[in-house]
Amino acid sequence: MKLHHIGIATRNIDETSRLLEQFGYWGDEIKLDTEQNVYVRFLHHRFNPDLELIGGGKSYISGKSIIRKKRDMCLPFVL
């Protein structure tokens, strides 16, 4: 079994992306996920699993509101 990606709720997608770029990640454009009604950005790494940043970025929504909406989701941590 191969891990596809890890989802991370964040208050600011842009700031979190800049932090993770220091560890070798690069990313796609921020997009609206209309099914979940959140903004997302996928980050890629040469050796590590992809990351899906969910929430914040450009002050769209807060990470806390995602957690309230998605109580059935397991989020490893919130930046």
Residue pairs with C-beta under 8 A, 6 or more apart in sequence:
3 49
4 49
4 50
5 42
5 49
5 50
5 51
5 52
6 49
6 50
6 51
6 52
6 76
7 51
7 52
7 54
7 73
7 75
8 16
8 51
8 52
8 53
8 54
8 75
8 76
8 77
8 78
8 79
9 54
9 55
9 63
9 66
9 67
9 75
9 78
9 79
10 16
10 53
10 54
10 55
10 56
10 57
10 63
10 78
10 79
11 55
11 56
11 62
11 63
11 64
11 78
11 79
12 55
12 56
12 57
12 59
12 79
13 30
13 39
13 40
13 41
13 53
13 55
13 56
13 57
13 58
13 60
14 30
14 56
14 57
14 58
15 56
15 57
15 79
16 53
16 56
16 57
16 79
17 25
17 27
17 41
17 43
17 53
17 57
19 79
20 43
20 51
21 27
23 45
24 45
24 46
24 47
24 48
25 43
25 44
25 45
25 48
25 51
26 43
26 44
26 45
27 41
27 42
27 43
27 44
27 53
28 41
28 42
28 43
28 44
29 41
30 39
30 40
30 41
30 57
30 58
31 39
31 40
31 41
32 38
32 39
32 40
33 39
33 40
36 54
36 70
37 69
38 54
38 55
38 61
38 66
39 54
39 55
39 56
39 57
39 58
39 60
39 61
40 52
40 53
40 54
41 52
41 53
41 57
42 50
42 51
42 52
42 53
43 50
43 51
43 52
43 53
44 50
45 51
54 63
54 66
55 61
55 62
55 63
55 65
55 66
56 62
56 63
63 78
63 79
64 78
67 75
67 78
